[in-house]
Structures are given as C-alpha cells and as structure tokens.
Amino acid sequence: EPTELFRIFNYPKPVPDDAKDDEVYGVGEHTDYGFLTILYQSQAGLQVKIEGEWVDVPPVPGTFVVNLGDALEHYTRGRLVATPHRVLYTGRLEEQTDRISFPYFFDPNWNAYMSPRPLADGEILGKRQKERWDKADPRDFRGQYGEYLKRKISKVFPALFETALVGGP
C-alpha cells in the first residue's frame, strides 16, 4: 500500500521586477522524498542538476518527466540517486504565462520500515553524492518512512510542519 499523492502546482507568471536577479526560484533546489515522481509540465522552468551543473528540462508535448526520490536512493544503497531539481522563473518573462505542473508522487507506505536491500558478495555502496542540498545522505536513515517524511518536511516547510503535523496554531 504505497503512499500516493497527486498535486497541481501553479507557478504564477514572473513579475519583471522579480527577474532582475539571474535566478528567481519558483521552488529552490531539492530532491523528492519517495520512490518516483512522474511529472507533466506546461512551461519551461524545470532544471535538474547533473554532475554539478544545472540543465534545463524543456517541456515536450505528450511526455512526462520522471524524477527518482530519496527512498529509492535509500533502498538501493545509492545505486540509484535522487534527482536534484528546482524551478526557475528566470527566462520565462517573455512567455508571460503561468507555469502549471502536475506531479504524481509514488512513495513507500507511511509505516514501511526503511531497510536498504542487502549488498551482494563483493558489491560496494553506490557513489555518495558530493554535496546534497540538505547535507543529508538518504542511505543513512533507519526507521519508518513516515518519520523520514516528517523530518524532511520540518526542514523544507517548517511552518507546514508546525501547523499540520505537530498540531500548532
């Protein structure tokens, strides 16, 4: 019984004054938390980090983008690495339209214990990323996926964590 979530995100059209800087973010650098994210995007703006460089992921009609998440990196002991990505406003000024994205998140069961697969004889761990946005290594977590998710949300969305998950004001 996986945890599944479908969202619709609207990134409003950029305001010219906001685009004076080279990098104005709709969403800053991050990795998704679960196994896979399948994404349909309507406009440019998505970038992925490949070998330390940001690369544009232009929308292609009739296609989807698939990002690997932290849980997949954890369970495969780093053989498959979560996809660092971000959304930029910069470069969309000429379009003057909103950017709509439709992500479907496919994650482990909330109560699933995060236990990576055993290494085969002679097998080594996947290569550790040199620098992650959160300075964490998903391979190191032990516990239930729901706890992992709450930890990530508390760092990325502290206000949401306090009000929705802790029961604050």
C-alpha positions in Angstrom: 0.0 0.0 0.0 2.2 2.9 -1.2 1.7 6.5 -0.2 0.5 8.2 -3.4 -0.1 11.9 -3.9 -1.2 13.9 -7.0 -0.8 17.6 -6.9 -1.4 20.5 -9.3 1.1 23.4 -8.9 0.7 26.8 -10.4 3.7 29.0 -10.6 2.4 32.5 -11.5 3.9 34.4 -14.4 7.0 36.2 -13.4 6.8 39.9 -12.5 9.5 41.9 -14.3 10.8 43.4 -11.1 11.3 39.9 -9.7 13.5 38.9 -12.6 16.3 41.4 -12.1 18.4 38.6 -10.5 19.8 35.8 -12.6 18.0 33.2 -10.5 14.5 33.7 -9.2 13.0 30.4 -7.9 9.5 29.1 -8.0 11.0 26.2 -5.9 14.6 26.0 -4.8 16.9 23.0 -5.1 15.5 19.8 -3.6 15.0 16.1 -4.1 11.7 14.4 -3.8 11.3 12.1 -0.8 9.8 8.9 -2.1 10.5 6.4 -4.9 9.4 8.2 -8.1 7.8 11.4 -9.2 6.1 11.4 -12.5 5.6 15.0 -13.8 3.7 16.7 -16.6 4.8 20.3 -17.1 3.2 23.0 -19.3 6.0 25.6 -19.4 9.8 25.9 -19.2 11.4 26.4 -15.8 12.3 22.9 -14.5 16.0 22.2 -14.2 17.9 19.1 -12.9 21.4 19.0 -11.6 23.7 16.7 -13.5 27.3 16.4 -12.3 27.1 19.8 -10.5 25.6 21.7 -13.5 22.0 22.9 -13.8 20.4 21.7 -17.1 17.0 22.9 -18.4 14.3 20.3 -18.8 12.1 21.8 -21.5 8.5 20.5 -21.7 7.9 18.1 -24.6 4.3 17.7 -25.6 2.9 14.3 -24.8 5.7 13.4 -22.4 6.4 13.1 -18.7 9.5 13.7 -16.6 10.4 11.0 -14.1 12.5 12.0 -11.0 14.0 9.5 -8.7 13.5 10.1 -5.0 15.3 9.7 -1.7 13.6 6.5 -0.7 14.7 4.8 -4.0 18.3 6.0 -3.3 18.0 4.7 0.3 16.6 1.2 -0.7 19.2 0.8 -3.5 22.0 1.9 -1.2 22.9 4.7 -3.6 22.9 2.7 -6.8 20.1 4.9 -8.0 20.4 8.5 -6.9 17.7 11.0 -6.2 17.3 13.7 -8.8 18.2 17.2 -7.5 15.9 19.7 -9.2 14.5 23.2 -9.0 12.0 25.5 -10.8 13.2 28.9 -12.1 11.1 31.9 -13.0 14.1 33.5 -14.8 13.8 33.0 -18.6 10.0 32.9 -18.7 9.4 36.7 -18.8 8.8 36.7 -22.5 6.1 34.0 -22.1 4.1 36.0 -19.6 2.1 32.9 -18.7 1.7 30.8 -15.6 3.6 27.5 -15.4 1.5 24.6 -14.4 2.9 21.2 -13.3 1.1 18.0 -12.4 3.3 15.8 -10.2 2.3 12.3 -9.1 4.4 11.1 -6.1 4.8 7.4 -5.6 6.3 6.8 -2.2 6.7 3.9 0.3 3.9 3.1 2.7 3.8 5.6 5.6 4.6 2.8 8.1 7.2 0.9 5.9 10.5 0.4 7.6 13.3 1.9 5.6 15.7 -1.0 5.3 18.0 -1.0 2.3 18.5 -4.1 0.2 21.4 -6.3 1.3 24.7 -6.0 -0.5 25.7 -9.0 -2.6 29.1 -10.5 -2.1 31.8 -8.1 -3.3 29.2 -5.3 -4.0 30.0 -1.8 -2.8 27.7 1.0 -2.0 26.7 3.4 -4.7 28.7 6.5 -5.1 27.9 9.1 -2.4 26.8 12.5 -3.8 29.5 15.1 -3.2 27.0 17.7 -2.0 23.3 17.5 -1.4 21.0 20.4 -0.9 20.1 19.2 2.6 23.6 17.9 3.5 22.0 14.5 4.3 22.6 11.0 3.0 19.3 9.1 2.4 21.2 5.8 2.8 21.8 6.6 6.5 18.2 6.8 7.7 16.7 4.0 9.8 13.1 4.0 10.8 9.6 4.3 9.3 9.1 6.2 6.0 6.6 8.5 7.7 9.2 9.6 10.2 11.6 10.3 7.4 9.0 12.3 5.6 8.2 14.3 8.7 11.9 15.1 9.2 12.2 16.3 5.6 9.0 18.4 5.8 10.2 20.0 9.0 13.4 21.3 7.2 11.8 22.3 3.9 8.4 23.6 5.1 8.9 24.4 8.8 5.6 26.4 9.1 3.6 23.5 7.5 5.3 21.0 9.8 4.4 23.1 12.9 0.8 23.6 12.0 -0.2 20.5 10.1 1.9 17.7 11.5 2.7 18.9 15.1 -0.7 20.5 15.7 0.4 24.0 16.3 -1.7 27.2 15.9 
